[in-house]
Amino acid sequence: MSLWDIIVWLGILRASYLFLQWVYFNYVCSLNINNYKYGWVVITGASDGIGKAIATDLAKKGFKLVLISRNKEKLEKVVNELISLTGNNDIKCITADFTYSHRNPEEFYSNLMTQLAPYEISALFNIVGVLYFDYLAEQDLNVIEEMLGVNIYPQTLLSYHILPKFLERFNETKKRSLLVNTSSTIDLMTMPTTSETKKRSLLVNTSSTIDLMTMPTTSVYTATKRYADFLSEGIRLEYSHAVDVVTLKPGVVDTKLTGSTGNGFSFLPLTAEVNSFARYFISHLHKGINYGHWKHSILAFLLTMLPHQIMTALIKASHPILVWLKLVKH
């Protein structure tokens, strides 16, 4: 067998693997969001960006929603907007600022769970998070603390508090739960760097395609996204008998950060418009890793085509160009 024959067969095996993987995730692991309509869907970071877009899509589908964000005025405006747009009156809100929740987590999350107590939660979308670009030694300590606190603590501790309720319901009624945990506000994840008939609840853990690679000025953020990935997949392995866990790993989404503030990401060919992203994600939901949009699936494929060392070298070599395009800081 010649070298060319070996390369061709390796290519065929690789293509077959990718096809079988696509079939597995999109059919064997497919989830129907309507299976979680029996309870309330909780969405953190819901006042803007991807959180708001997901809330809008679910409100149109008639889901009962509890929206959580730190800006009371903005959050109430979103609630009124969704009620007016969809005619869905089952939309409530809770004001909670996760910025320093890690300083006194027992009190903060106990208080939040008390406010959530009246609702039977069937789906949890933890979308809240923050992103700042800068070299580590040049970042303000408060900024580093905020990224670590907001991107790690909410998804971890809300999962910690809500999972027992999911398990208790499954043991009593066999209703499954879908946990949707997000390690950061999805609309700030802008640097590109798995059907059953029983009722169930939903947990979606959001990471980002940035955890496939790292770039200058994103070291802390990338680390929090890798944490989100490992936590989410770990929860899926631990509780797959009762809870459907989704890890959302988006690429570039056209939000305020990527478009209207002038950072220049929205022109990229693999950018997904935020409402289109939310609709596609909800309609193509499956267990395990979700990229949220077909464009981001392509992005993930491109990022994993080459060995990590080669990709890292290419990123380093392309950094001056990214600086010139004002996509990252010098």
Buried (B, 14 or more C-beta within 10 A) or exposed (E): EEEEEEEEEEEEEEEEEEEEEEEBBEEEBBBEBEBBBBBBBBBBBBBBBBBBBBBBBBBBBEBBBBBBBBEBEBBBEBBEBBBEEBEBEEBBBBBBBBBBBBEEBEEBBEEBBEBBEEBBBBBBBBBBBBBBBBEEEEBEEEEBBBBBBBBBBBBBBBBEBBBEBBBEBBEEEEBBBBBBBBBBBBBBBBBBBBEEEEBBBBBBBBBBBBBBBBBBBBBBBBBBBBBBBBBBBEBBEEBBEBBBBBBBBBBBBBBBBBBEEEBEBBEBEBBBBBBBBBBBBBEBBBBBBBBBBEBBBBBBEBBEEEEEEEBBEEBEEEBEEBBEEEBBEE
